[in-house]
Amino acid sequence: MLQRFEPRIPVILVTGYAEELDRARQIGARVLSKPFDIALLDSLLRAIRERARDANATAPDDRAARSVDR
């Protein structure tokens, strides 16, 4: 539901229920099934940060566009 309002927010579902794993994968949420290794969570968070950093690096600079409009 959160992704409907703000699709850029990364979502990680942590669950022990198999049916929730399938449902989460269908909507594109990242999933960790319990029990999980903390190193796996760390790896997942690092990948999310890298994708966000890459997206910010390629996004147009809104400040420059606003200063031209003035």
C-alpha positions as CSV (number, residue, x, y, z in Angstrom):
1,M,0.0,0.0,0.0
2,L,2.8,2.4,0.8
3,Q,4.2,2.0,-2.7
4,R,1.0,3.2,-4.2
5,F,1.5,6.6,-2.6
6,E,5.3,6.9,-2.9
7,P,6.7,4.3,-5.2
8,R,10.3,5.5,-4.7
9,I,10.3,4.4,-1.0
10,P,12.1,1.1,-0.8
11,V,10.1,-1.6,1.1
12,I,11.6,-4.6,2.8
13,L,9.1,-7.2,4.1
14,V,10.4,-9.5,6.9
15,T,8.2,-12.4,7.4
16,G,8.1,-16.1,8.3
17,Y,4.9,-16.8,6.4
18,A,5.4,-18.4,3.0
19,E,2.2,-16.9,1.5
20,E,3.4,-13.4,2.4
21,L,6.6,-14.1,0.6
22,D,4.8,-14.8,-2.7
23,R,2.5,-11.9,-2.3
24,A,5.4,-9.5,-1.6
25,R,7.4,-10.7,-4.6
26,Q,4.3,-10.1,-6.9
27,I,4.3,-6.4,-6.0
28,G,8.1,-6.0,-6.2
29,A,8.9,-5.6,-2.5
30,R,12.2,-6.9,-1.2
31,V,11.7,-9.9,1.1
32,L,13.7,-11.4,3.9
33,S,12.3,-14.6,5.3
34,K,12.8,-15.3,8.9
35,P,15.1,-16.3,10.3
36,F,17.7,-14.4,8.2
37,D,21.3,-13.6,8.5
38,I,22.1,-10.0,9.5
39,A,24.7,-9.9,6.7
40,L,21.9,-10.5,4.2
41,L,20.0,-7.5,5.6
42,D,23.2,-5.4,5.4
43,S,23.7,-6.4,1.8
44,L,20.1,-5.5,0.9
45,L,20.4,-2.1,2.6
46,R,23.7,-1.4,0.8
47,A,22.1,-2.3,-2.6
48,I,19.2,0.0,-1.9
49,R,21.5,2.9,-0.9
50,E,23.6,2.4,-4.1
51,R,20.5,2.4,-6.3
52,A,19.3,5.6,-4.6
53,R,22.7,7.2,-5.0
54,D,22.8,6.2,-8.7
55,A,19.3,7.5,-9.3
56,N,20.1,10.9,-7.6
57,A,23.3,11.2,-9.7
58,T,21.3,10.8,-13.0
59,A,18.3,12.9,-12.0
60,P,18.0,16.4,-13.4
61,D,18.9,19.2,-10.9
62,D,15.5,20.8,-10.0
63,R,17.3,23.8,-8.5
64,A,18.9,24.7,-11.8
65,A,15.5,24.6,-13.6
66,R,13.9,26.7,-10.9
67,S,16.6,29.4,-11.1
68,V,16.2,29.7,-14.9
69,D,12.4,30.2,-14.4
70,R,12.9,33.2,-12.1
